[in-house]
Amino acid sequence: MSKGLTYRDAGVDINAGNELIRRIRPACTATHRPEMLSGLGGFAALAELPSRYEHPVLVTGTDGVGTKLRLAIEHNRHDSVGQDLVAMCANDVLVTGAEPFLFLDYYATGKLDVDVAERVINGIAQGCQLAGCALVGGETAEMPGFYGSGDYDLAGFCIGVVERQNIVHGQDIAVGNRLIGLASSGPHSNGYSLIRRIIDDKGVELKSALLDELMAPTRIYARSVLALAEQVTVLGMAHITGGGVIENLPRMFTDDNIAALIDLDRWTWPTVFNWLQQAGNVEQIEMLRTFNCGIGFVLCVDAEAVDPTLESLEANGEKATVIGEIVTPDAVAQAGQLLIGAS
């Protein structure tokens, strides 16, 4: 009698999934927070809210890594995209003033390569440690016939928590406030469809130095910004993701009667952006509405708070620069300036 058909014959290896869980358990355990009531492997994760909050508000965010994954797959750069995943979610949650609290991931592939998946998920755990949140669970989906050989995709889900009275909502932003830009680590996880188009059109061979710049993991700003918020009043925040400073900065406004005047000469673009602009013949305005161009996060503070803000951020490892101020919408931008109104 012939052997019956198995799930593995159909392309799904349950044993490989179990082996992956065994391998990633130490990395996940390293992200543990005292509020956790359950461990890895259950159907759902249990956690108490941090006890120091009097009126806690939950903040949620979800994102992916985008087509940066194509470069990771083609060039065997799987170790840092997990941090990209955490950063894209945790930085979004941070904009409200929330601390990243819990994180879950979704890893989908056609055939599970345990070695690759282990590298990716260890990177997720590293990102969680940088963000201060616990990696409480996730899903590994093996879907034969759905993804190409060697391909995988990622999605992340972050839960943050903030004291209700400390929510950063942007309602108090006013003319005269200053905008502080925090340096990015590179393109982060945005604009990679254009990046890949430039590479393909120019027939560029990605040597290690350029590839290192393109694959630099997205910077996670949570610890430095939360430390700052204990010292000064932060009036607004923006995570500079897809759409660049032009599309993301207005998201911190709640008032159509204000605008941001950005001094483009206040910071130097990292070399990777200069290369992209020149190699792709991309106009400056298109660069600024596609990439972060060296500024990954923006804070709005009172003019009187600028010095302590810069001191706190730099003490916590950030490169911070005053890049502009809040003005009225009828302000006139001079040479080297960009006026960005409310969306």
C-alpha positions as a Markdown table, in Angstrom:
| # | Residue | x | y | z |
|---|---|---|---|---|
| 1 | Met | 0.0 | 0.0 | 0.0 |
| 2 | Ser | 1.4 | 3.4 | -1.0 |
| 3 | Lys | 2.2 | 6.0 | 1.5 |
| 4 | Gly | -0.6 | 8.6 | 1.9 |
| 5 | Leu | -0.1 | 12.2 | 0.8 |
| 6 | Thr | 1.2 | 14.6 | 3.5 |
| 7 | Tyr | 1.2 | 18.3 | 4.2 |
| 8 | Arg | 4.9 | 18.2 | 3.6 |
| 9 | Asp | 4.3 | 16.7 | 0.1 |
| 10 | Ala | 2.1 | 19.8 | -0.6 |
| 11 | Gly | 5.0 | 22.1 | 0.3 |
| 12 | Val | 4.4 | 22.9 | 4.0 |
| 13 | Asp | 6.9 | 21.6 | 6.5 |
| 14 | Ile | 5.5 | 21.7 | 10.1 |
| 15 | Asn | 8.8 | 20.4 | 11.5 |
| 16 | Ala | 10.7 | 23.3 | 9.9 |
| 17 | Gly | 8.3 | 25.7 | 11.6 |
| 18 | Asn | 8.8 | 24.0 | 15.0 |
| 19 | Glu | 12.6 | 24.2 | 14.5 |
| 20 | Leu | 12.3 | 28.0 | 13.8 |
| 21 | Ile | 10.4 | 28.6 | 17.0 |
| 22 | Arg | 13.1 | 26.7 | 18.9 |
| 23 | Arg | 15.9 | 28.8 | 17.3 |
| 24 | Ile | 14.3 | 32.2 | 17.9 |
| 25 | Arg | 13.1 | 31.6 | 21.4 |
| 26 | Pro | 16.3 | 33.1 | 23.1 |
| 27 | Ala | 16.1 | 36.2 | 21.0 |
| 28 | Cys | 12.4 | 36.7 | 21.8 |
| 29 | Thr | 13.0 | 36.0 | 25.5 |
| 30 | Ala | 15.6 | 38.8 | 25.5 |
| 31 | Thr | 12.8 | 41.3 | 24.7 |
| 32 | His | 10.7 | 40.3 | 27.7 |
| 33 | Arg | 9.0 | 43.0 | 29.7 |
| 34 | Pro | 7.7 | 42.5 | 33.3 |
| 35 | Glu | 4.2 | 43.1 | 32.2 |
| 36 | Met | 4.2 | 39.9 | 30.1 |
| 37 | Leu | 1.9 | 37.1 | 31.4 |
| 38 | Ser | 2.6 | 34.5 | 28.7 |
| 39 | Gly | 5.5 | 33.2 | 26.7 |
| 40 | Leu | 6.2 | 32.3 | 23.1 |
| 41 | Gly | 4.1 | 29.6 | 21.4 |
| 42 | Gly | 0.6 | 30.3 | 22.6 |
| 43 | Phe | -2.4 | 31.2 | 20.5 |
| 44 | Ala | -2.3 | 34.8 | 21.8 |
| 45 | Ala | -0.1 | 36.9 | 24.1 |
| 46 | Leu | -1.2 | 38.3 | 27.5 |
| 47 | Ala | 0.2 | 41.4 | 29.0 |
| 48 | Glu | -0.8 | 43.8 | 31.8 |
| 49 | Leu | -0.6 | 47.5 | 31.2 |
| 50 | Pro | 2.4 | 49.2 | 32.8 |
| 51 | Ser | 1.5 | 50.0 | 36.4 |
| 52 | Arg | 2.9 | 53.6 | 36.3 |
| 53 | Tyr | 0.2 | 54.9 | 34.0 |
| 54 | Glu | -2.9 | 56.5 | 35.7 |
| 55 | His | -5.0 | 56.8 | 32.5 |
| 56 | Pro | -3.2 | 54.7 | 29.9 |
| 57 | Val | -4.2 | 55.0 | 26.2 |
| 58 | Leu | -3.3 | 52.3 | 23.7 |
| 59 | Val | -1.8 | 53.3 | 20.4 |
| 60 | Thr | -1.5 | 50.9 | 17.4 |
| 61 | Gly | 0.5 | 50.9 | 14.2 |
| 62 | Thr | 1.3 | 48.5 | 11.4 |
| 63 | Asp | 3.7 | 48.6 | 8.5 |
| 64 | Gly | 6.0 | 46.5 | 6.4 |
| 65 | Val | 9.5 | 46.9 | 4.9 |
| 66 | Gly | 8.4 | 47.3 | 1.2 |
| 67 | Thr | 10.6 | 46.5 | -1.7 |
| 68 | Lys | 13.8 | 47.0 | 0.3 |
| 69 | Leu | 13.2 | 43.2 | 0.9 |
| 70 | Arg | 14.0 | 42.6 | -2.8 |
| 71 | Leu | 17.6 | 43.9 | -2.2 |
| 72 | Ala | 17.8 | 41.9 | 1.0 |
| 73 | Ile | 16.8 | 38.7 | -0.8 |
| 74 | Glu | 19.0 | 39.3 | -3.9 |
| 75 | His | 22.1 | 40.2 | -1.9 |
| 76 | Asn | 21.7 | 37.9 | 1.2 |
| 77 | Arg | 21.2 | 40.8 | 3.5 |
| 78 | His | 18.6 | 39.3 | 5.9 |
| 79 | Asp | 20.0 | 40.4 | 9.3 |
| 80 | Ser | 18.8 | 44.0 | 9.4 |
| 81 | Val | 15.4 | 44.1 | 7.7 |
| 82 | Gly | 13.8 | 42.9 | 10.9 |
| 83 | Gln | 15.0 | 46.2 | 12.6 |
| 84 | Asp | 13.5 | 48.0 | 9.6 |
| 85 | Leu | 10.1 | 46.3 | 10.3 |
| 86 | Val | 10.1 | 47.3 | 14.0 |
| 87 | Ala | 11.3 | 50.8 | 13.3 |
| 88 | Met | 8.6 | 51.6 | 10.7 |
| 89 | Cys | 5.9 | 50.6 | 13.3 |
| 90 | Ala | 7.5 | 51.8 | 16.5 |
| 91 | Asn | 8.4 | 55.3 | 15.1 |
| 92 | Asp | 4.9 | 55.8 | 13.9 |
| 93 | Val | 3.5 | 54.9 | 17.4 |
| 94 | Leu | 6.1 | 57.2 | 19.0 |
| 95 | Val | 4.7 | 60.2 | 17.1 |
| 96 | Thr | 1.8 | 60.3 | 19.6 |
| 97 | Gly | 4.1 | 60.3 | 22.6 |
| 98 | Ala | 3.6 | 56.6 | 23.2 |
| 99 | Glu | 6.3 | 54.2 | 24.3 |
| 100 | Pro | 6.4 | 51.1 | 22.1 |
| 101 | Phe | 5.1 | 48.3 | 24.3 |
| 102 | Leu | 4.3 | 45.1 | 22.4 |
| 103 | Phe | 5.2 | 43.9 | 18.9 |
| 104 | Leu | 4.1 | 41.1 | 16.7 |
| 105 | Asp | 5.4 | 40.1 | 13.3 |
| 106 | Tyr | 4.1 | 38.2 | 10.2 |
| 107 | Tyr | 6.6 | 36.3 | 8.1 |
| 108 | Ala | 5.2 | 34.8 | 4.8 |
| 109 | Thr | 7.1 | 32.7 | 2.3 |
| 110 | Gly | 6.6 | 30.0 | -0.3 |
| 111 | Lys | 9.0 | 27.5 | 1.3 |
| 112 | Leu | 10.3 | 28.1 | 4.8 |
| 113 | Asp | 14.1 | 28.5 | 4.9 |
| 114 | Val | 14.8 | 28.2 | 8.6 |
| 115 | Asp | 18.2 | 29.8 | 8.4 |
| 116 | Val | 16.9 | 32.9 | 6.6 |
| 117 | Ala | 13.9 | 33.2 | 8.8 |
| 118 | Glu | 16.0 | 32.9 | 11.9 |
| 119 | Arg | 18.2 | 35.8 | 10.7 |
| 120 | Val | 15.2 | 37.9 | 9.9 |
| 121 | Ile | 13.4 | 37.3 | 13.2 |
| 122 | Asn | 16.6 | 37.8 | 15.3 |
| 123 | Gly | 16.7 | 41.2 | 13.6 |
| 124 | Ile | 13.2 | 41.8 | 14.7 |
| 125 | Ala | 14.1 | 41.0 | 18.2 |
| 126 | Gln | 17.1 | 43.3 | 18.1 |
| 127 | Gly | 14.8 | 46.1 | 16.8 |
| 128 | Cys | 12.4 | 45.4 | 19.7 |
| 129 | Gln | 15.2 | 45.7 | 22.2 |
| 130 | Leu | 16.2 | 49.1 | 20.6 |
| 131 | Ala | 12.6 | 50.3 | 20.8 |
| 132 | Gly | 12.0 | 49.0 | 24.3 |
| 133 | Cys | 9.1 | 46.8 | 23.4 |
| 134 | Ala | 8.5 | 43.1 | 23.8 |
| 135 | Leu | 8.3 | 40.7 | 20.9 |
| 136 | Val | 5.2 | 38.8 | 22.1 |
| 137 | Gly | 4.4 | 36.6 | 19.1 |
| 138 | Gly | 3.8 | 36.4 | 15.4 |
| 139 | Glu | 2.9 | 34.2 | 12.5 |
| 140 | Thr | 5.1 | 32.3 | 10.1 |
| 141 | Ala | 3.1 | 31.4 | 7.0 |
| 142 | Glu | 4.4 | 28.9 | 4.5 |
| 143 | Met | 2.4 | 29.2 | 1.3 |
| 144 | Pro | 3.8 | 27.1 | -1.6 |
| 145 | Gly | 2.9 | 28.3 | -5.0 |
| 146 | Phe | 2.2 | 31.8 | -3.8 |
| 147 | Tyr | 5.7 | 33.3 | -3.5 |
| 148 | Gly | 8.6 | 32.8 | -5.8 |
| 149 | Ser | 11.6 | 30.7 | -4.8 |
| 150 | Gly | 13.5 | 32.4 | -1.9 |
| 151 | Asp | 11.0 | 35.2 | -1.6 |
| 152 | Tyr | 9.4 | 36.3 | 1.7 |
| 153 | Asp | 7.4 | 39.3 | 2.9 |
| 154 | Leu | 7.1 | 40.9 | 6.3 |
| 155 | Ala | 4.4 | 42.8 | 8.2 |
| 156 | Gly | 4.6 | 44.2 | 11.7 |
| 157 | Phe | 2.2 | 45.3 | 14.4 |
| 158 | Cys | 3.1 | 47.6 | 17.3 |
| 159 | Ile | 1.1 | 48.5 | 20.4 |
| 160 | Gly | 2.2 | 51.5 | 22.3 |
| 161 | Val | 0.9 | 53.1 | 25.5 |
| 162 | Val | 0.8 | 56.7 | 26.6 |
| 163 | Glu | -0.6 | 58.7 | 29.5 |
| 164 | Arg | -3.8 | 60.4 | 28.2 |
| 165 | Gln | -2.7 | 63.8 | 29.4 |
| 166 | Asn | 0.7 | 63.4 | 27.7 |
| 167 | Ile | -0.6 | 62.5 | 24.2 |
| 168 | Val | 1.2 | 64.6 | 21.6 |
| 169 | His | -1.6 | 65.8 | 19.3 |
| 170 | Gly | -0.2 | 69.0 | 17.6 |
| 171 | Gln | -3.1 | 71.2 | 18.8 |
| 172 | Asp | -0.7 | 73.6 | 20.6 |
| 173 | Ile | 1.7 | 74.2 | 17.7 |
| 174 | Ala | 2.0 | 77.9 | 17.0 |
| 175 | Val | 3.9 | 80.4 | 14.9 |
| 176 | Gly | 7.4 | 80.8 | 16.2 |
| 177 | Asn | 7.9 | 77.2 | 17.3 |
| 178 | Arg | 11.0 | 75.5 | 16.1 |
| 179 | Leu | 11.4 | 72.3 | 14.1 |
| 180 | Ile | 14.2 | 69.9 | 15.2 |
| 181 | Gly | 15.3 | 67.3 | 12.7 |
| 182 | Leu | 16.9 | 64.0 | 13.8 |
| 183 | Ala | 19.3 | 62.4 | 11.4 |
| 184 | Ser | 18.3 | 59.2 | 9.5 |
| 185 | Ser | 20.6 | 56.2 | 9.0 |
| 186 | Gly | 19.9 | 56.2 | 5.2 |
| 187 | Pro | 16.8 | 55.8 | 3.1 |
| 188 | His | 15.3 | 53.7 | 5.9 |
| 189 | Ser | 12.5 | 51.7 | 4.3 |
| 190 | Asn | 11.1 | 54.1 | 1.8 |
| 191 | Gly | 11.6 | 54.9 | -1.9 |
| 192 | Tyr | 13.0 | 51.5 | -2.8 |
| 193 | Ser | 10.9 | 51.1 | -5.9 |
| 194 | Leu | 12.6 | 54.2 | -7.3 |
| 195 | Ile | 16.0 | 53.1 | -5.9 |
| 196 | Arg | 15.7 | 49.8 | -7.7 |
| 197 | Arg | 14.6 | 51.5 | -10.9 |
| 198 | Ile | 17.7 | 53.7 | -10.8 |
| 199 | Ile | 19.9 | 50.6 | -10.2 |
| 200 | Asp | 18.3 | 48.7 | -13.1 |
| 201 | Asp | 18.2 | 51.6 | -15.5 |
| 202 | Lys | 21.9 | 52.4 | -14.9 |
| 203 | Gly | 23.0 | 48.8 | -14.8 |
| 204 | Val | 24.6 | 49.5 | -11.5 |
| 205 | Glu | 26.7 | 46.8 | -9.8 |
| 206 | Leu | 26.0 | 47.1 | -6.1 |
| 207 | Lys | 29.4 | 47.0 | -4.5 |
| 208 | Ser | 29.6 | 46.6 | -0.8 |
| 209 | Ala | 29.9 | 50.2 | 0.2 |
| 210 | Leu | 26.8 | 51.4 | -1.7 |
| 211 | Leu | 24.9 | 48.3 | -0.7 |
| 212 | Asp | 25.8 | 48.9 | 3.0 |
| 213 | Glu | 24.3 | 52.4 | 2.7 |
| 214 | Leu | 21.2 | 51.2 | 1.0 |
| 215 | Met | 20.7 | 48.4 | 3.5 |
| 216 | Ala | 21.4 | 50.4 | 6.7 |
| 217 | Pro | 18.6 | 49.5 | 9.1 |
| 218 | Thr | 16.0 | 52.2 | 9.9 |
| 219 | Arg | 16.9 | 54.2 | 12.9 |
| 220 | Ile | 14.6 | 53.7 | 16.0 |
| 221 | Tyr | 14.1 | 57.0 | 17.8 |
| 222 | Ala | 12.0 | 55.8 | 20.8 |
| 223 | Arg | 14.4 | 55.9 | 23.7 |
| 224 | Ser | 15.9 | 59.3 | 22.9 |
| 225 | Val | 12.6 | 60.9 | 22.2 |
| 226 | Leu | 10.9 | 59.5 | 25.2 |
| 227 | Ala | 13.8 | 60.7 | 27.4 |
| 228 | Leu | 13.4 | 64.1 | 25.9 |
| 229 | Ala | 9.7 | 64.2 | 26.6 |
| 230 | Glu | 10.5 | 63.8 | 30.3 |
| 231 | Gln | 12.4 | 67.1 | 30.2 |
| 232 | Val | 10.7 | 69.4 | 27.7 |
| 233 | Thr | 7.2 | 69.8 | 26.2 |
| 234 | Val | 7.1 | 68.3 | 22.7 |
| 235 | Leu | 4.4 | 70.0 | 20.7 |
| 236 | Gly | 4.4 | 67.8 | 17.6 |
| 237 | Met | 6.2 | 65.0 | 15.9 |
| 238 | Ala | 6.5 | 63.5 | 12.4 |
| 239 | His | 8.1 | 60.3 | 11.3 |
| 240 | Ile | 9.6 | 61.0 | 7.8 |
| 241 | Thr | 8.6 | 58.0 | 5.8 |
| 242 | Gly | 7.2 | 57.5 | 2.3 |
| 243 | Gly | 6.4 | 61.0 | 0.9 |
| 244 | Gly | 9.4 | 62.5 | 2.6 |
| 245 | Val | 9.4 | 65.7 | 4.6 |
| 246 | Ile | 6.9 | 67.4 | 2.2 |
| 247 | Glu | 4.1 | 64.8 | 2.8 |
| 248 | Asn | 4.8 | 63.8 | 6.4 |
| 249 | Leu | 5.5 | 67.1 | 8.1 |
| 250 | Pro | 2.0 | 68.5 | 7.7 |
| 251 | Arg | 0.6 | 65.4 | 9.5 |
| 252 | Met | 1.7 | 66.9 | 12.8 |
| 253 | Phe | -0.6 | 70.0 | 12.2 |
| 254 | Thr | -4.2 | 70.3 | 13.2 |
| 255 | Asp | -4.5 | 74.0 | 12.1 |
| 256 | Asp | -4.7 | 75.2 | 8.5 |
| 257 | Asn | -3.4 | 78.6 | 9.7 |
| 258 | Ile | 0.2 | 77.5 | 10.2 |
| 259 | Ala | 2.9 | 76.1 | 7.9 |
| 260 | Ala | 6.5 | 74.9 | 8.2 |
| 261 | Leu | 9.4 | 76.9 | 6.7 |
| 262 | Ile | 12.3 | 74.5 | 6.2 |
| 263 | Asp | 15.9 | 75.7 | 5.7 |
| 264 | Leu | 17.3 | 73.1 | 3.4 |
| 265 | Asp | 20.8 | 74.3 | 3.9 |
| 266 | Arg | 20.7 | 73.4 | 7.7 |
| 267 | Trp | 21.7 | 69.8 | 7.1 |
| 268 | Thr | 23.9 | 67.9 | 4.6 |
| 269 | Trp | 22.4 | 65.1 | 2.7 |
| 270 | Pro | 24.1 | 61.7 | 3.2 |
| 271 | Thr | 26.1 | 60.7 | 0.2 |
| 272 | Val | 23.6 | 57.9 | -0.8 |
| 273 | Phe | 21.0 | 60.5 | -1.5 |
| 274 | Asn | 23.3 | 62.6 | -3.6 |
| 275 | Trp | 24.2 | 59.5 | -5.6 |
| 276 | Leu | 20.5 | 58.6 | -6.1 |
| 277 | Gln | 19.7 | 62.1 | -7.3 |
| 278 | Gln | 22.6 | 62.2 | -9.7 |
| 279 | Ala | 22.3 | 58.7 | -11.0 |
| 280 | Gly | 18.6 | 58.9 | -11.5 |
| 281 | Asn | 18.5 | 62.5 | -12.6 |
| 282 | Val | 15.8 | 63.1 | -9.9 |
| 283 | Glu | 14.7 | 66.7 | -9.3 |
| 284 | Gln | 15.2 | 68.1 | -5.7 |
| 285 | Ile | 11.5 | 68.4 | -5.0 |
| 286 | Glu | 11.0 | 64.8 | -6.1 |
| 287 | Met | 13.8 | 63.7 | -3.8 |
| 288 | Leu | 12.2 | 65.6 | -0.9 |
| 289 | Arg | 8.8 | 64.0 | -1.5 |
| 290 | Thr | 10.1 | 60.5 | -1.9 |
| 291 | Phe | 13.0 | 60.1 | 0.5 |
| 292 | Asn | 13.9 | 61.4 | 4.0 |
| 293 | Cys | 17.1 | 62.9 | 2.5 |
| 294 | Gly | 18.9 | 62.6 | 5.9 |
| 295 | Ile | 16.1 | 63.6 | 8.3 |
| 296 | Gly | 14.2 | 60.6 | 9.7 |
| 297 | Phe | 12.2 | 62.3 | 12.4 |
| 298 | Val | 11.0 | 65.8 | 13.2 |
| 299 | Leu | 10.1 | 67.4 | 16.6 |
| 300 | Cys | 8.3 | 70.7 | 17.2 |
| 301 | Val | 9.2 | 72.6 | 20.4 |
| 302 | Asp | 9.0 | 76.1 | 21.8 |
| 303 | Ala | 11.9 | 78.4 | 20.8 |
| 304 | Glu | 12.9 | 78.5 | 24.4 |
| 305 | Ala | 13.2 | 74.7 | 24.5 |
| 306 | Val | 15.6 | 74.4 | 21.6 |
| 307 | Asp | 18.8 | 74.3 | 23.6 |
| 308 | Pro | 17.7 | 71.7 | 26.2 |
| 309 | Thr | 16.1 | 69.7 | 23.3 |
| 310 | Leu | 19.4 | 69.5 | 21.4 |
| 311 | Glu | 21.4 | 68.7 | 24.5 |
| 312 | Ser | 19.1 | 65.9 | 25.5 |
| 313 | Leu | 18.9 | 64.3 | 22.0 |
| 314 | Glu | 22.6 | 64.5 | 21.5 |
| 315 | Ala | 23.3 | 63.0 | 24.9 |
| 316 | Asn | 21.2 | 60.1 | 23.8 |
| 317 | Gly | 23.1 | 59.5 | 20.6 |
| 318 | Glu | 21.0 | 61.5 | 18.1 |
| 319 | Lys | 22.4 | 64.0 | 15.6 |
| 320 | Ala | 19.8 | 66.8 | 16.0 |
| 321 | Thr | 19.6 | 70.1 | 14.0 |
| 322 | Val | 17.2 | 73.0 | 13.9 |
| 323 | Ile | 15.8 | 72.7 | 10.4 |
| 324 | Gly | 13.0 | 75.3 | 10.4 |
| 325 | Glu | 10.2 | 77.0 | 12.2 |
| 326 | Ile | 6.4 | 77.3 | 12.2 |
| 327 | Val | 5.1 | 80.3 | 10.2 |
| 328 | Thr | 1.9 | 81.6 | 8.8 |
| 329 | Pro | 0.8 | 80.1 | 5.4 |
| 330 | Asp | 1.4 | 83.3 | 3.6 |
| 331 | Ala | 5.1 | 83.4 | 4.5 |
| 332 | Val | 7.4 | 83.6 | 1.5 |
| 333 | Ala | 10.2 | 81.1 | 1.1 |
| 334 | Gln | 13.6 | 82.5 | 0.2 |
| 335 | Ala | 16.3 | 80.8 | -1.7 |
| 336 | Gly | 17.3 | 77.5 | 0.0 |
| 337 | Gln | 13.9 | 77.4 | 1.9 |
| 338 | Leu | 10.8 | 75.3 | 1.4 |
| 339 | Leu | 7.3 | 76.3 | 2.7 |
| 340 | Ile | 5.2 | 73.3 | 3.6 |
| 341 | Gly | 1.5 | 74.0 | 4.4 |
| 342 | Ala | -1.1 | 71.9 | 6.2 |
| 343 | Ser | -2.4 | 69.0 | 4.1 |
